[in-house]
């Protein structure tokens, strides 16, 4: 009777899960945490694309206006008019 004691769980041991059960649990946890990290990256990128520029567009518009004036594409009157329009934004 004592000889069968080690084989009591059908040869599996560890309450029927075997040594592979812990490995599968580790793989499951790894997949879970990778999913959490990927979800965080996705949400961060999605929110970052919606961030307001906070007036950076106005500065870029003024730069373009100055460049157009410097190249002679617009005259002084047009420059002043468009500059006032942009400053009113």
Secondary structure in CASP SS format (residue, H / E / C, confidence):
PFRMAT SS
TARGET T0000
AUTHOR 0000-0000-0000
METHOD secondary structure of the structure
MODEL  1
X C 1.00
X H 1.00
X H 1.00
X H 1.00
X H 1.00
X H 1.00
X H 1.00
X C 1.00
X C 1.00
X C 1.00
X C 1.00
X C 1.00
X C 1.00
X H 1.00
X H 1.00
X H 1.00
X C 1.00
X H 1.00
X H 1.00
X H 1.00
X H 1.00
X H 1.00
X H 1.00
X H 1.00
X H 1.00
X H 1.00
X H 1.00
X H 1.00
X H 1.00
X H 1.00
X H 1.00
X H 1.00
X H 1.00
X H 1.00
X H 1.00
X H 1.00
X H 1.00
X H 1.00
X H 1.00
X H 1.00
X H 1.00
X H 1.00
X H 1.00
X H 1.00
X H 1.00
X H 1.00
X H 1.00
X H 1.00
X C 1.00
X C 1.00
X C 1.00
X C 1.00
X C 1.00
X C 1.00
X C 1.00
X H 1.00
X H 1.00
X H 1.00
X H 1.00
X H 1.00
X H 1.00
X H 1.00
X H 1.00
X H 1.00
X H 1.00
X H 1.00
X H 1.00
X H 1.00
X H 1.00
X H 1.00
X H 1.00
X C 1.00
X C 1.00
X C 1.00
X C 1.00
X H 1.00
X H 1.00
X H 1.00
X H 1.00
X H 1.00
X H 1.00
X H 1.00
X H 1.00
X H 1.00
X H 1.00
X H 1.00
X H 1.00
X C 1.00
X C 1.00
END
